[in-house]
Amino acid sequence: MSDKQQVRELIDKLLVVAEHSSERKLFRGEAECYPEISSGLYRQLHTIKNDNFNIMEAQERQLSLAKSYTKITDDFEILSQIQHHGGKTNLIDFTTDLNIALFFACYYSPGKNGRVIFLPYPRDNAGYTVKPAVQPSNMADAQKSIFVVPSRGYIREKDTIIVEIPHELKSSIIEYLGRVYGIEAATVYNDISGFIRDQEDLKDHEAEFYAGANYNRAGDFEKAIEHYTNYLEHPSTIWRRGQVYFLRCITYFRLGFLQNAFEDYREYDRKHWPSKPEMPSQLVNTFENMMEQEQTQNDERELQSENLPEQNLISRIYLTARDEYENPVEGVNFAYISESGYGYEQEISESDSGILITVPTDLYTYRQDITDWFWFRKDDYKSVNGVEFQWNTPSEFTMIPHRGNGNMLKITIRVEPRIYLGDRIVSQEELSRGGL
């Protein structure tokens, strides 16, 4: 599957989550999957927390000190200014625009997975409040900013839905957001404070390109690939991507890494990149033959499923929750969402037989053209958020206790896909060969 298809599927998944309920939501993008969703002030003071620690009182003390450095009299405006310039407050930046959150999840830490956090507008006793952003209007407008004020200094995972963003898609997502929505660094960080705040991360990636070219000319192909890869791994490098995929493809080919060269050729070939040179005809013929073979294999897999009696098949999912001693566990909540728009939620009770849920039957499900996701929640445990579910194999998910609950056992959630024909479970072998 191409990056373009994966990006489209990921964005569809985000939209399904955003529209899953009628609750209005806020969004936050984080470039890495951090241990918790917390304010800068909370993280600064976390090593000295105790049972009597109160983050709101700590912020009042910080605010009192800050007033001697400014003529601003409004407390929240002072906090907003501190937050805007990279200081520590008990404010957490969110946005009302899902695409802006996706940008922040992808723009930094190119080698690490990011995440998009979905947070409902606060209800009674939610543990957090919402404040309109009070910062330079051009940046606030561009980022569609809003501040969340957590009464504990952090937001509980069980109050959120989190979707992980694979690091290998970050560059393609940044390109997509710029091309389709005009969302890029120059529009999101549209004042000098944005540049100053992120100056540490603004490296000269053109230098990586020239270093790769120099090593290539010197015949040190391994070093050339290393620098070409450094260039491609940063999401903001758009201009020379076609040229770099071309150069790395040829370099891999010289080293005999045919599959790596083939993957780079597909990236090179998939669109009209800027600065895209012409690939040598010998390599084009080689890679076109590989693509034909791949398509033939895909067509054969499609044909194997043509004779399935889809009108008689029933899709079910079997779930169990067990501790490390294989004892049933109750109180695990799960949500299941399909790319087709179907959603289901239930709590797993303490039952030896587990839970068997029936989902809409669709022939495409068996061919894995539709993606499904699970979320799992339980009090005092870290949530399992937005994990893909594959219909061709059973899956296991582990829930780990939050810090401070070391006496609690890990929980293993087992998810088994089952396809029924009447009362009989149909094997994956039968499905794959279409022999029903």
C-alpha positions in Angstrom: 0.0 0.0 0.0 1.4 3.4 -1.0 2.0 6.2 1.5 -0.8 8.2 -0.2 -3.3 5.4 0.5 -2.0 5.0 4.1 -2.3 8.8 4.7 -5.9 8.8 3.3 -6.8 5.8 5.5 -5.3 7.4 8.6 -7.1 10.7 8.0 -10.4 8.8 7.4 -9.7 7.0 10.8 -9.2 10.3 12.5 -12.5 11.6 11.1 -14.3 8.5 12.2 -13.1 9.1 15.7 -13.8 12.8 15.6 -17.4 12.1 14.5 -18.0 8.9 16.5 -20.3 10.7 19.1 -22.2 14.0 19.1 -19.7 15.4 21.7 -17.8 18.5 20.6 -14.1 17.8 20.8 -10.8 19.5 21.2 -7.6 18.2 19.5 -3.9 18.2 20.5 -1.0 16.9 18.4 2.1 15.6 20.1 5.2 14.6 18.1 6.0 11.7 20.5 3.9 9.3 22.6 4.7 10.8 26.0 3.8 9.0 29.3 1.1 11.5 30.1 -0.8 14.5 28.9 0.4 17.2 31.3 1.2 20.9 31.6 4.7 22.3 31.5 4.5 23.5 35.1 3.4 20.0 36.2 6.3 18.4 34.4 8.7 20.9 35.9 7.5 20.2 39.5 6.7 16.5 39.2 9.8 15.4 41.1 8.7 17.2 44.3 5.0 16.2 44.2 3.5 14.7 47.3 0.0 14.0 48.7 -0.5 17.7 49.5 0.8 19.0 46.2 -1.7 21.4 44.5 -0.8 22.5 40.9 -3.2 25.4 41.0 -1.6 26.8 44.2 1.8 26.3 42.5 0.6 28.3 39.5 -0.6 31.1 41.8 2.9 31.4 43.3 4.5 31.5 39.9 1.9 34.1 38.8 2.7 36.3 41.8 6.4 36.3 40.9 5.7 37.0 37.3 3.8 40.2 38.0 6.9 42.0 39.0 8.2 41.5 35.4 5.3 43.0 33.5 2.8 45.8 33.5 0.0 43.5 32.5 -2.6 43.3 35.2 -4.9 40.5 34.0 -3.8 37.2 35.5 -4.8 35.0 32.6 -3.2 37.3 30.1 0.0 37.0 32.0 -0.2 33.2 32.0 -1.0 33.3 28.3 2.1 35.4 27.6 4.3 33.0 29.6 2.8 30.1 27.7 3.3 31.8 24.3 7.0 32.5 24.9 7.7 28.9 26.0 7.5 29.4 29.8 6.0 26.9 32.3 2.3 27.3 33.2 -0.6 25.0 34.0 -2.1 25.6 30.6 -2.1 22.9 27.9 -2.4 24.0 24.2 -5.2 22.4 22.3 -6.9 23.4 19.0 -10.4 23.3 17.5 -8.9 22.2 14.2 -8.1 18.5 13.7 -5.7 19.2 10.8 -3.7 21.6 13.0 -3.3 18.9 15.6 -2.2 16.5 13.0 0.4 19.0 11.8 1.9 19.2 15.3 1.9 15.4 15.6 4.0 15.2 12.5 6.3 18.2 12.2 8.9 17.2 14.8 10.7 14.0 16.0 10.7 12.3 12.5 12.0 9.0 13.9 9.3 8.6 16.5 5.6 8.0 16.4 3.4 10.9 17.2 -0.2 11.0 18.4 -3.4 13.0 18.1 -5.4 13.4 21.3 -9.2 13.8 21.2 -10.7 15.5 24.3 -14.4 16.2 24.8 -15.4 19.7 25.9 -15.6 19.6 29.7 -18.6 18.3 31.5 -19.4 18.6 35.2 -16.5 17.3 37.3 -14.4 16.7 34.2 -11.2 17.7 36.0 -10.3 20.4 33.5 -11.7 23.7 32.1 -11.3 25.5 28.8 -10.1 29.1 28.3 -9.9 31.0 25.0 -6.3 31.6 23.9 -5.0 35.1 24.8 -1.8 35.3 22.7 -0.8 37.4 19.6 -4.0 37.1 17.5 -2.3 36.1 14.3 -0.8 33.0 15.8 -3.9 32.2 17.9 -6.0 32.5 14.7 -3.7 30.4 12.6 -3.5 27.6 15.2 -7.2 28.0 16.3 -5.8 27.8 19.8 -7.6 27.1 23.0 -6.2 26.5 26.4 -7.1 23.5 28.6 -6.5 24.1 32.4 -6.2 20.7 34.2 -7.0 20.9 37.9 -4.5 18.1 38.6 -1.9 19.3 36.2 -2.6 16.4 33.8 -5.5 15.0 31.8 -6.5 11.4 32.5 -6.1 9.1 29.6 -9.5 7.6 30.2 -11.0 11.0 29.4 -9.4 11.0 25.9 -9.1 9.0 22.7 -5.6 8.8 21.3 -4.6 7.8 17.8 -1.0 7.0 17.1 0.7 8.5 14.0 3.3 6.2 12.4 6.6 8.1 12.1 7.2 6.8 8.5 4.1 8.7 7.4 5.0 12.0 8.9 6.6 13.5 5.8 3.7 12.5 3.5 1.2 13.9 6.0 3.0 17.2 6.2 3.1 17.4 2.4 -0.6 16.6 2.3 -1.6 19.2 4.8 0.4 21.8 3.0 -0.9 20.9 -0.4 -4.6 20.5 0.5 -5.1 22.9 3.4 -2.1 25.3 3.2 -1.1 24.2 6.7 2.7 24.5 7.0 5.3 26.0 9.4 5.2 29.5 7.9 1.4 29.7 8.5 1.2 27.9 11.8 4.2 29.7 13.4 3.5 33.0 11.9 5.4 35.3 14.2 9.0 35.5 15.3 8.4 33.9 18.7 7.5 30.7 16.9 10.8 30.7 15.1 12.7 31.4 18.4 10.8 28.7 20.3 11.7 26.0 17.7 15.1 27.2 16.6 16.8 24.2 18.2 14.8 21.9 15.8 15.4 23.9 12.7 18.4 22.2 11.2 19.9 22.8 7.8 18.7 19.6 6.0 20.1 20.9 2.7 23.5 20.1 4.2 22.4 16.4 4.5 21.6 16.4 0.8 25.0 17.8 -0.2 26.8 15.4 2.2 25.0 12.5 0.6 26.0 13.7 -2.9 29.6 14.2 -1.9 29.9 10.7 -0.4 28.2 9.2 -3.5 30.8 10.8 -5.7 33.6 9.5 -3.4 32.1 6.0 -3.7 31.2 5.7 -0.1 27.6 4.5 -0.8 26.8 3.5 2.8 27.5 7.0 4.0 25.6 8.5 1.1 22.5 6.5 2.0 22.8 7.6 5.6 22.7 11.3 4.7 20.0 10.8 2.1 17.9 9.1 4.7 18.6 11.9 7.2 17.2 14.3 4.6 14.1 12.3 3.9 13.3 11.6 7.5 12.5 15.2 8.3 8.9 16.0 7.4 9.6 19.5 6.2 12.0 18.6 3.4 9.7 18.8 0.4 11.7 20.5 -2.4 14.3 17.8 -3.2 12.4 14.7 -2.2 12.0 13.4 -5.7 15.7 13.9 -6.4 16.8 12.2 -3.2 14.5 9.2 -3.7 16.1 8.9 -7.2 19.7 9.1 -5.8 19.1 6.8 -2.9 17.3 4.3 -5.3 20.4 4.1 -7.6 22.7 3.9 -4.6 20.8 1.0 -3.1 20.8 -0.7 -6.6 24.6 -0.3 -6.8 24.9 -2.0 -3.4 22.7 -4.9 -4.5 19.8 -4.0 -2.1 17.1 -4.5 -4.8 14.1 -4.4 -2.5 15.2 -1.1 -0.9 15.8 0.3 -4.4 12.3 -0.9 -5.5 10.7 0.9 -2.5 12.5 4.1 -3.3 11.5 3.8 -7.0 7.9 3.6 -6.0 8.2 6.7 -3.9 10.0 8.4 -6.8 7.4 7.3 -9.3 4.2 8.0 -7.3 3.9 11.8 -8.1 5.5 14.7 -9.9 8.0 15.6 -7.3 9.9 18.9 -7.7 13.5 18.3 -9.0 12.6 14.8 -10.3 15.3 13.5 -12.6 14.7 10.8 -15.2 15.4 7.3 -14.1 17.7 5.1 -16.3 15.6 2.9 -18.6 17.4 -0.3 -17.4 16.2 0.4 -13.8 12.7 1.4 -15.0 12.3 -1.9 -16.8 13.5 -3.9 -13.7 11.2 -2.1 -11.4 8.2 -2.2 -13.7 8.6 -6.0 -13.9 8.6 -6.2 -10.1 5.5 -4.1 -10.0 3.7 -6.3 -12.5 4.7 -9.4 -10.4 3.3 -7.7 -7.3 0.0 -6.8 -9.1 -0.3 -10.4 -10.4 0.0 -11.7 -6.8 -2.6 -9.3 -5.6 -5.0 -10.3 -8.4 -4.6 -13.9 -7.4 -5.4 -13.2 -3.8 -8.5 -11.3 -5.0 -9.7 -14.2 -7.1 -9.3 -16.7 -4.2 -12.2 -15.0 -2.4 -14.6 -14.6 -5.3 -16.7 -17.6 -4.5 -17.4 -16.9 -0.8 -21.1 -17.0 0.0 -21.0 -13.6 1.7 -24.8 -13.5 2.3 -24.5 -16.5 4.6 -21.4 -15.4 6.5 -21.5 -13.8 10.0 -18.6 -11.8 11.4 -18.1 -12.0 15.1 -15.3 -10.9 17.5 -14.5 -12.9 20.7 -12.9 -11.0 23.6 -11.6 -12.1 26.9 -9.7 -10.3 29.7 -7.3 -12.3 32.0 -4.7 -11.4 34.5 -1.2 -13.0 34.6 -2.6 -16.1 36.4 -5.3 -16.5 33.7 -8.0 -15.4 36.0 -11.0 -13.5 34.4 -10.9 -9.7 34.9 -14.0 -7.5 35.0 -14.4 -3.8 34.4 -12.5 -3.5 31.1 -14.3 -1.1 28.8 -13.8 -1.4 25.1 -14.8 0.6 22.0 -14.7 -0.9 18.5 -14.8 1.3 15.4 -14.7 0.2 11.8 -13.6 2.3 8.9 -17.0 1.6 7.4 -18.5 3.7 10.2 -19.8 1.0 12.5 -19.1 1.5 16.2 -19.7 -0.6 19.3 -18.9 -0.2 23.0 -19.3 -2.6 26.0 -17.7 -3.6 29.3 -16.0 -7.0 29.6 -17.4 -8.6 32.7 -15.8 -11.4 34.8 -16.8 -14.3 32.7 -15.1 -17.5 31.7 -16.9 -17.5 28.3 -15.8 -13.9 27.4 -17.8 -11.7 25.1 -18.9 -12.6 21.5 -20.0 -9.6 19.5 -21.6 -9.6 16.0 -20.5 -7.0 13.6 -21.8 -6.1 10.1 -20.7 -8.7 7.6 -18.8 -7.4 4.6 -16.9 -9.4 2.1 -14.2 -6.7 2.0 -13.5 -7.3 5.6 -12.1 -10.7 4.8 -9.9 -9.2 2.1 -8.6 -6.7 4.7 -9.6 -3.7 2.6 -11.4 -2.3 5.6 -9.5 -1.3 8.8 -10.9 -1.7 12.3 -9.6 -0.3 15.6 -10.0 -1.0 19.3 -9.7 1.1 22.4 -9.5 -0.4 25.9 -10.0 1.4 29.3 -9.9 0.3 32.9 -9.5 2.4 36.1 -6.0 2.6 37.4 -4.6 1.1 34.1 -2.9 2.8 31.2 -5.3 2.9 28.2 -4.8 1.1 25.0 -5.7 3.6 22.3 -6.6 3.3 18.7 -4.9 0.0 17.8 -5.5 -1.6 14.4 -7.3 -5.0 14.4 -6.5 -7.5 11.7 -9.2 -10.0 10.7 -6.8 -12.7 9.5 -5.2 -13.4 13.0 -6.0 -13.3 16.7 -4.5 -10.3 18.6 -3.4 -9.7 22.2 -3.3 -6.3 23.9 -1.6 -5.7 27.3 -2.9 -3.2 29.9 -0.3 -2.0 32.4 -1.1 -0.4 35.8 -0.4 3.3 36.2 2.6 4.3 38.2 1.9 3.9 41.9 -0.2 0.7 41.3 2.7 -1.7 41.3 0.8 -4.3 43.2 -1.7 -4.7 40.4 -1.4 -7.4 37.8 -1.1 -6.8 34.1 -4.2 -7.6 32.0 -4.1 -9.4 28.7 -7.0 -8.7 26.3 -7.4 -11.5 23.7 -9.3 -10.6 20.5 -10.2 -13.4 18.2 -11.9 -12.8 14.9 -14.4 -15.5 13.9 -16.4 -16.0 10.7 -19.5 -18.2 11.1 -21.4 -20.1 8.5 -24.6 -20.9 10.4 -23.3 -22.3 13.7 -20.0 -23.4 12.3 -16.7 -21.4 12.6 -15.1 -21.0 9.1 -11.4 -21.4 9.1 -9.0 -18.8 7.7 -7.8 -21.5 5.3 -11.3 -21.9 3.9 -11.6 -18.1 3.5 -8.3 -17.6 1.8 -8.9 -20.3 -0.8 -12.6 -19.5 -1.2 -13.6 -23.1 -0.9 -16.9 -22.8 0.8 
